Amino acid sequence: MITVRGLHKRFGKLSVLEGIDLEIDSPGIITILGPNGSGKTTLIKCLLGMAIPDKGSLIFNGKDILGEWDYRNEISYMPQIARFPPNLKVIELFNMIKNLRRGGGDDGALIAAFKLEPVLDKKLSTLSGGTAQKVNIVLTFMFDSPVIILDEPTTGLDPVALLRFKKLIWEEKNKGKTILITTHIMSFVEEISDRIVFLLDGNIYFEGTVADIKTQTGENDLESAIATILQ
């Protein structure tokens, strides 16, 4: 579904991606890991068309997507920090996004799952960080996109909301979707990932399962395995 070939990206003198090759050809949950500055965000931005690579190709469903835009209707993206129009009410934001994006949007069950009914008529500027993140989740999952990209999605979620969120991710996976996640929460990675991609200095240092990286490093938990790589 997604093929990255020889992807390079520089910002001034700083080389962020140095010829990355990545193949995502089956549904499942793929977590992209790496320290700050490793290229995770830049890779995601290139996939979304928010950054233009200096060299290389990006293939989505067999089509080169560099310079294209329509393919993004097949992707739902949840940014780490959502920038909402402060004077809009929550319900107005949901309705606006449904009107803007092709293919409607089903938000009723999600609103109920995350207990957002009491805040629907509140302005977005008045929401707590955790509630804003729940709004972010609804906006991401209300459309039936085959690819979902989640950037640090657990930020601000209380334990109950986190359980609902993990259940939602598993449900989408079971529908045959591809879900890309970036996160620093290793317990979340261990619990939810089918496959991990570890970036270091703009290159893919490791690609495989959590069990694979533990075996490679001789560690019993993912956090220790990552620490071993970074030493």
C-alpha positions in Angstrom: 0.0 0.0 0.0 2.8 2.4 0.9 6.3 2.2 -0.6 9.1 4.6 0.3 12.2 4.4 -1.9 15.5 6.3 -1.3 13.9 9.2 0.6 16.2 12.1 1.3 15.3 15.3 3.1 17.4 18.2 4.3 16.5 21.4 6.1 19.4 23.8 5.3 22.6 22.0 6.3 20.8 19.5 8.4 20.2 16.1 6.8 17.0 14.6 8.4 16.3 11.6 6.1 19.2 9.8 4.4 17.8 7.4 1.8 15.0 5.6 3.7 13.5 2.5 2.1 10.2 1.3 3.7 7.5 -1.1 2.4 4.1 -1.3 4.1 2.2 -3.8 2.0 -0.2 -5.4 4.5 -2.7 -4.2 7.1 -1.8 -3.8 10.7 -0.3 -1.5 13.4 3.2 -0.2 12.6 4.9 2.0 15.2 7.6 4.4 14.1 10.2 4.9 16.9 13.3 6.9 17.4 14.8 9.7 19.5 14.0 13.3 18.9 15.6 14.4 15.6 15.7 10.9 14.1 13.3 11.8 11.2 10.0 10.4 12.4 8.0 13.6 12.0 9.7 14.4 8.7 8.8 11.0 7.3 5.2 11.4 8.3 5.0 14.9 6.8 6.4 13.5 3.6 3.8 10.8 3.5 1.1 13.5 4.1 2.5 15.9 1.5 3.3 18.5 4.2 7.1 18.2 3.3 8.6 17.7 -0.1 11.5 15.2 -0.2 14.7 16.3 -1.9 15.1 12.9 -3.6 13.3 9.6 -3.7 9.8 8.4 -4.3 6.6 7.8 -2.4 4.1 5.2 -3.8 0.6 5.0 -2.4 -1.6 2.2 -3.8 0.7 1.8 -6.8 0.7 5.5 -7.7 3.6 8.1 -7.2 2.1 10.7 -4.9 4.8 13.4 -5.1 2.9 16.6 -6.1 -0.4 14.9 -5.8 -3.2 15.6 -3.3 -6.3 13.4 -3.9 -4.7 10.4 -2.2 -4.9 12.2 1.2 -8.7 11.5 1.1 -7.6 7.9 1.9 -5.7 8.9 5.0 -6.9 10.1 8.4 -4.2 12.0 10.4 -4.2 12.8 14.1 -1.5 15.4 14.9 0.2 15.4 18.3 -1.2 18.9 19.1 -4.5 19.9 17.4 -4.9 23.5 16.6 -8.7 24.1 16.9 -10.5 27.4 16.0 -11.0 28.7 19.6 -14.4 30.3 19.1 -16.0 27.3 17.5 -18.1 25.0 19.5 -17.2 21.3 19.5 -20.3 20.3 17.6 -19.7 23.1 15.0 -16.2 21.7 14.4 -17.4 18.2 13.9 -20.1 19.5 11.4 -17.6 21.7 9.6 -15.1 18.8 9.1 -17.9 16.5 7.8 -19.0 19.2 5.3 -15.4 19.8 4.1 -14.2 16.2 3.7 -15.5 14.0 1.0 -17.4 10.9 2.2 -19.4 12.2 5.1 -18.3 11.1 8.5 -19.9 9.0 11.3 -19.2 10.7 14.7 -22.2 9.6 16.8 -20.7 6.4 18.2 -17.3 8.0 18.8 -18.9 10.9 20.7 -20.7 8.5 22.9 -17.6 6.3 23.4 -15.5 9.2 24.7 -18.3 10.8 26.7 -18.2 14.1 24.8 -22.0 14.8 24.8 -21.6 17.3 27.8 -19.1 19.4 25.9 -20.6 19.6 22.4 -21.9 23.1 22.9 -18.7 24.3 24.6 -16.2 26.4 22.8 -13.0 24.6 21.9 -10.9 27.2 23.7 -12.4 26.1 27.0 -11.6 22.4 26.8 -9.0 20.7 29.0 -6.0 19.1 27.2 -7.5 15.6 27.7 -10.9 16.6 26.3 -9.3 18.3 23.3 -7.4 15.1 22.6 -10.7 13.1 22.7 -12.1 15.6 20.1 -8.9 15.0 18.1 -9.6 11.2 18.2 -13.2 11.7 17.0 -12.0 13.9 14.1 -9.5 11.2 13.1 -11.7 8.1 13.3 -15.0 9.5 12.1 -14.1 8.8 8.4 -13.6 5.3 7.0 -10.0 5.7 5.8 -7.9 2.7 4.9 -4.8 4.4 6.3 -4.6 6.1 9.7 -1.6 8.1 11.0 -1.4 8.9 14.7 1.3 11.2 16.0 1.8 10.7 19.8 -1.9 9.9 20.2 -2.0 9.0 23.9 -1.0 12.5 25.1 -3.4 13.7 27.8 -5.6 10.7 27.9 -6.8 9.4 31.2 -6.7 5.6 31.9 -10.4 5.0 30.9 -10.1 7.0 27.7 -6.8 5.2 26.9 -8.5 1.8 27.1 -11.3 3.0 24.8 -8.7 4.4 22.4 -6.7 1.1 22.3 -10.0 -0.8 21.7 -10.8 1.6 18.8 -7.4 1.1 17.2 -7.8 -2.7 17.4 -11.2 -2.5 15.9 -9.9 -0.5 12.9 -7.0 -2.9 12.5 -9.5 -5.8 12.4 -11.3 -4.0 9.5 -8.1 -4.5 7.5 -6.7 -1.0 7.9 -3.1 0.2 8.1 -2.3 2.3 11.2 1.0 4.2 11.6 1.8 5.4 15.1 4.6 7.5 16.5 5.0 7.4 20.3 7.5 7.5 23.1 5.4 5.3 25.4 7.1 1.9 25.2 4.4 0.0 27.2 1.9 1.2 24.6 4.2 0.1 21.8 4.6 -3.4 23.3 0.9 -3.9 23.7 -0.4 -2.7 20.4 2.3 -3.0 17.7 2.5 -5.7 15.0 5.7 -4.2 13.7 8.1 -1.5 14.7 10.4 0.7 12.6 13.2 2.3 14.5 14.8 5.4 13.0 18.2 6.7 14.0 20.0 9.6 12.4 17.7 9.6 9.4 18.1 5.9 8.7 16.1 2.8 9.5 18.2 1.0 12.1 15.7 -1.8 12.8 12.5 -3.1 11.3 10.6 -6.1 12.7 8.5 -7.2 15.7 8.9 -6.3 19.3 10.1 -9.9 19.9 12.7 -9.5 17.2 14.3 -6.4 18.7 14.4 -8.0 22.2 16.2 -11.0 20.7 18.6 -8.9 18.7 19.6 -6.8 21.8 19.3 -9.6 24.4 16.9 -7.6 26.5 13.6 -8.6 28.2 11.7 -5.4 27.6 11.3 -2.9 24.8 12.5 0.1 26.8 15.8 -1.7 27.6 16.2 -2.9 24.0 15.8 0.7 22.7 18.3 1.9 25.4 20.8 -0.7 24.2 20.5 0.5 20.6 21.1 4.1 21.7 24.2 3.4 23.8 
